[in-house]
């Protein structure tokens, strides 16, 4: 299984969680790739079986708006299963 983990992390906590998920995938024999929201291109989605997104909420449960929210909105039509 090929998993892509796309995240935004302001303090490093979400990045650490994404790395832990990647290690878990690899420990089970899968392939995991990590990308920050700014480095992810929606065209990459088709080369993976699963996409997992991670972002802390900003304020009243809002996504980080400069990188993560636009990427997440662009990915929505491509992805039918959200993790």
PAVOTI-966093 format. One record per atom (N, C-alpha, C): residue number from 1; residue in three letters; x, y, z. Coordinates in pm, 1 decimal. Example, Ala and Ser with C-alpha at 12.3 -4.5 7.8 and 13.67 -1.06 7.14 Angstrom:
BEGIN
  num  residu        c1        c2        c3
    1     ALA    1319.0    -569.0     780.0
    1     ALA    1230.0    -450.0     780.0
    1     ALA    1320.0    -330.0     780.0
    2     SER    1285.0    -225.0     708.0
    2     SER    1367.0    -106.0     714.0
    2     SER    1290.0       3.0     787.0
END
This chain:
BEGIN
  num  residu        c1        c2        c3
    1     UNK      83.9    -117.0       0.0
    1     UNK       0.0       0.0       0.0
    1     UNK      88.8     123.8       0.0
    2     UNK      51.3     220.7     -80.7
    2     UNK     123.3     347.7     -88.1
    2     UNK      36.2     456.1     -25.9
    3     UNK      91.4     522.4      75.3
    3     UNK      18.6     625.1     149.0
    3     UNK      94.1     756.7     137.4
    4     UNK      21.3     862.5     109.9
    4     UNK      80.7     995.4     111.9
    4     UNK      23.4    1070.2     231.7
    5     UNK     110.4    1133.2     307.7
    5     UNK      70.3    1210.2     424.8
    5     UNK     100.7    1356.6     396.0
    6     UNK      -4.1    1438.1     394.0
    6     UNK       9.4    1579.9     363.9
    6     UNK     -27.7    1656.2     490.1
    7     UNK      61.7    1743.7     534.3
    7     UNK      37.0    1811.0     662.2
    7     UNK      85.6    1955.4     659.4
    8     UNK      36.2    2031.5     754.9
    8     UNK      87.0    2165.1     785.6
    8     UNK     112.8    2164.9     934.8
    9     UNK     226.7    2217.6     975.7
    9     UNK     262.4    2217.0    1116.7
    9     UNK     326.1    2349.2    1154.5
   10     UNK     266.6    2416.7    1250.5
   10     UNK     321.4    2544.0    1295.9
   10     UNK     426.4    2527.2    1404.1
   11     UNK     406.7    2430.2    1491.7
   11     UNK     497.5    2411.7    1605.2
   11     UNK     577.8    2282.9    1595.8
   12     UNK     545.6    2197.6    1500.4
   12     UNK     616.0    2070.9    1486.0
   12     UNK     537.4    1951.6    1536.3
   13     UNK     428.8    1974.8    1610.0
   13     UNK     350.5    1863.4    1663.4
   13     UNK     281.5    1782.8    1553.7
   14     UNK     219.4    1850.3    1458.3
   14     UNK     152.0    1777.9    1349.5
   14     UNK     253.6    1707.2    1261.3
   15     UNK     368.2    1768.4    1241.0
   15     UNK     474.9    1702.9    1164.7
   15     UNK     520.1    1574.7    1235.5
   16     UNK     535.8    1579.6    1366.5
   16     UNK     576.2    1461.1    1442.9
   16     UNK     471.0    1350.6    1431.6
   17     UNK     344.1    1388.4    1434.5
   17     UNK     237.7    1287.8    1420.3
   17     UNK     239.6    1227.3    1280.0
   18     UNK     262.3    1309.7    1178.0
   18     UNK     269.4    1258.4    1040.4
   18     UNK     385.9    1161.9    1025.6
   19     UNK     498.8    1194.2    1086.7
   19     UNK     614.4    1105.1    1081.1
   19     UNK     585.5     973.3    1153.0
   20     UNK     513.8     979.3    1264.7
   20     UNK     478.5     856.7    1337.3
   20     UNK     385.1     769.3    1253.9
   21     UNK     290.4     830.7    1184.7
   21     UNK     199.7     754.3    1097.4
   21     UNK     280.5     690.4     984.6
   22     UNK     372.6     765.7     925.8
   22     UNK     456.8     711.5     817.9
   22     UNK     537.7     591.9     867.1
   23     UNK     593.4     602.3     986.5
   23     UNK     668.8     490.2    1043.3
   23     UNK     580.0     368.5    1063.8
   24     UNK     456.3     390.3    1107.4
   24     UNK     361.8     279.9    1125.2
   24     UNK     328.2     212.8     993.0
   25     UNK     307.4     291.9     889.3
   25     UNK     279.8     237.1     756.1
   25     UNK     398.6     153.1     709.6
   26     UNK     518.0     206.8     726.1
   26     UNK     638.2     135.6     682.4
   26     UNK     661.4       9.4     764.6
   27     UNK     629.5      13.2     891.3
   27     UNK     645.7    -105.0     976.8
   27     UNK     553.8    -218.7     932.5
   28     UNK     444.6    -183.8     866.9
   28     UNK     351.2    -285.0     817.5
   28     UNK     379.9    -323.9     672.9
   29     UNK     494.0    -277.6     619.5
   29     UNK     534.0    -314.2     484.6
   29     UNK     484.7    -220.2     376.5
   30     UNK     421.8    -110.3     415.5
   30     UNK     371.9     -14.3     318.1
   30     UNK     476.3      90.3     283.5
   31     UNK     440.8     172.7     188.9
   31     UNK     526.6     283.2     147.6
   31     UNK     458.2     412.7     187.0
   32     UNK     530.3     501.5     252.6
   32     UNK     473.2     628.7     296.2
   32     UNK     558.1     744.0     245.5
   33     UNK     492.6     849.0     200.0
   33     UNK     561.2     970.4     156.6
   33     UNK     501.6    1087.8     232.6
   34     UNK     587.8    1172.9     284.5
   34     UNK     546.4    1291.2     359.8
   34     UNK     564.6    1415.9     274.5
   35     UNK     462.9    1502.3     275.2
   35     UNK     471.2    1630.0     205.8
   35     UNK     406.4    1737.1     291.5
   36     UNK     468.9    1853.7     297.3
   36     UNK     400.7    1966.9     359.3
   36     UNK     293.6    2013.2     260.9
   37     UNK     195.6    2084.7     310.8
   37     UNK      87.0    2132.4     225.3
   37     UNK     139.9    2215.7     109.2
   38     UNK     244.5    2293.8     132.9
   38     UNK     301.3    2377.9      28.9
   38     UNK     375.5    2301.7     -79.3
   39     UNK     418.4    2179.9     -50.5
   39     UNK     493.9    2098.5    -146.7
   39     UNK     406.8    1995.9    -219.1
   40     UNK     284.4    1974.2    -171.4
   40     UNK     195.3    1874.1    -230.3
   40     UNK     128.0    1930.3    -354.6
   41     UNK     124.4    1851.0    -459.5
   41     UNK      54.6    1885.8    -582.4
   41     UNK     -59.1    1785.0    -599.2
   42     UNK    -177.0    1833.2    -623.4
   42     UNK    -295.2    1746.2    -634.7
   42     UNK    -274.7    1638.3    -740.1
   43     UNK    -193.9    1664.5    -839.9
   43     UNK    -168.5    1564.3    -944.0
   43     UNK     -98.0    1440.0    -889.2
   44     UNK     -37.7    1450.3    -771.6
   44     UNK      28.7    1335.9    -708.6
   44     UNK     -71.3    1232.9    -655.4
   45     UNK    -194.3    1274.1    -634.4
   45     UNK    -293.3    1189.6    -568.3
   45     UNK    -312.8    1054.8    -636.4
   46     UNK    -308.5    1051.5    -766.7
   46     UNK    -334.7     928.6    -839.4
   46     UNK    -228.4     821.6    -824.4
   47     UNK    -112.9     856.6    -770.9
   47     UNK      -5.3     758.8    -758.0
   47     UNK      -3.2     690.7    -621.4
   48     UNK    -100.0     722.5    -536.6
   48     UNK    -107.6     665.2    -402.4
   48     UNK    -242.9     599.5    -380.8
   49     UNK    -246.2     496.8    -294.1
   49     UNK    -371.7     430.2    -260.3
   49     UNK    -453.9     512.1    -161.6
   50     UNK    -383.6     581.7     -72.5
   50     UNK    -449.9     654.4      36.3
   50     UNK    -380.6     786.9      59.8
   51     UNK    -460.5     888.1      90.7
   51     UNK    -405.7    1017.7     128.4
   51     UNK    -457.7    1050.5     267.7
   52     UNK    -366.8    1090.8     355.9
   52     UNK    -404.6    1135.5     490.1
   52     UNK    -362.8    1281.2     503.6
   53     UNK    -453.4    1363.6     555.3
   53     UNK    -425.8    1505.2     574.7
   53     UNK    -416.2    1534.9     722.9
   54     UNK    -325.0    1626.3     760.0
   54     UNK    -312.8    1666.5     899.2
   54     UNK    -285.3    1814.7     910.8
   55     UNK    -364.4    1881.1     996.1
   55     UNK    -347.7    2024.3    1017.5
   55     UNK    -411.4    2059.6    1151.3
   56     UNK    -340.5    2134.7    1235.1
   56     UNK    -404.0    2179.1    1358.5
   56     UNK    -512.1    2282.4    1325.1
   57     UNK    -610.5    2293.8    1411.8
   57     UNK    -712.5    2395.8    1389.0
   57     UNK    -657.9    2530.5    1434.3
   58     UNK    -697.6    2631.6    1364.4
   58     UNK    -654.0    2767.1    1395.5
   58     UNK    -774.8    2844.9    1446.9
   59     UNK    -768.7    2893.3    1568.3
   59     UNK    -882.0    2968.9    1621.7
   59     UNK   -1003.1    2880.6    1638.7
   60     UNK   -1115.0    2922.5    1582.6
   60     UNK   -1237.2    2844.7    1599.0
   60     UNK   -1249.0    2735.9    1493.6
   61     UNK   -1160.2    2637.2    1506.9
   61     UNK   -1160.5    2517.6    1422.1
   61     UNK   -1142.2    2549.2    1273.8
   62     UNK   -1068.9    2654.5    1243.5
   62     UNK   -1037.3    2690.9    1105.9
   62     UNK    -904.3    2628.4    1066.7
   63     UNK    -893.5    2586.5     941.5
   63     UNK    -767.1    2533.7     889.8
   63     UNK    -669.4    2648.4     865.4
   64     UNK    -542.2    2619.5     871.2
   64     UNK    -440.3    2719.6     837.6
   64     UNK    -471.4    2768.3     696.4
   65     UNK    -484.5    2899.3     679.2
   65     UNK    -543.4    2950.0     555.8
   65     UNK    -447.8    2987.8     443.1
   66     UNK    -319.7    3001.5     468.6
   66     UNK    -231.9    3043.5     359.1
   66     UNK    -182.4    2926.3     274.1
   67     UNK    -158.8    2809.7     333.9
   67     UNK    -110.7    2693.6     258.0
   67     UNK    -206.9    2576.1     262.2
   68     UNK    -250.5    2537.8     383.2
   68     UNK    -325.8    2413.9     395.8
   68     UNK    -467.3    2424.5     337.5
   69     UNK    -542.4    2525.6     375.5
   69     UNK    -681.5    2535.7     329.6
   69     UNK    -693.0    2539.2     177.4
   70     UNK    -612.2    2619.7     105.4
   70     UNK    -623.9    2616.9     -41.3
   70     UNK    -588.9    2479.8    -101.0
   71     UNK    -484.5    2415.3     -48.9
   71     UNK    -446.8    2283.1     -98.6
   71     UNK    -557.9    2182.8     -71.8
   72     UNK    -616.3    2187.4      47.9
   72     UNK    -721.6    2094.1      86.8
   72     UNK    -844.4    2112.6      -2.3
   73     UNK    -879.6    2236.4     -29.7
   73     UNK    -992.9    2263.7    -119.1
   73     UNK    -966.0    2213.3    -259.8
   74     UNK    -844.3    2231.3    -307.5
   74     UNK    -808.5    2184.1    -441.9
   74     UNK    -809.7    2032.5    -450.3
   75     UNK    -776.5    1965.5    -340.9
   75     UNK    -771.0    1819.1    -339.8
   75     UNK    -908.6    1755.4    -326.3
   76     UNK   -1005.8    1826.9    -274.8
   76     UNK   -1137.8    1769.9    -246.4
   76     UNK   -1201.9    1698.2    -364.4
   77     UNK   -1204.6    1754.9    -484.4
   77     UNK   -1267.9    1682.7    -595.6
   77     UNK   -1192.5    1557.0    -636.7
   78     UNK   -1063.1    1548.8    -607.3
   78     UNK    -979.4    1436.7    -646.0
   78     UNK    -999.0    1320.1    -551.3
   79     UNK   -1028.9    1350.5    -427.1
   79     UNK   -1026.0    1250.2    -320.7
   79     UNK   -1167.0    1221.8    -269.5
   80     UNK   -1211.3    1097.6    -275.2
   80     UNK   -1343.8    1065.1    -226.3
   80     UNK   -1341.8    1005.4     -85.4
   81     UNK   -1226.2     965.5     -36.6
   81     UNK   -1214.5     908.7      97.3
   81     UNK   -1122.2     996.7     180.5
   82     UNK   -1176.7    1062.5     281.3
   82     UNK   -1099.0    1152.0     366.5
   82     UNK   -1054.8    1080.7     490.9
   83     UNK    -929.2    1099.9     531.9
   83     UNK    -874.0    1037.8     652.7
   83     UNK    -844.7    1146.0     752.7
END
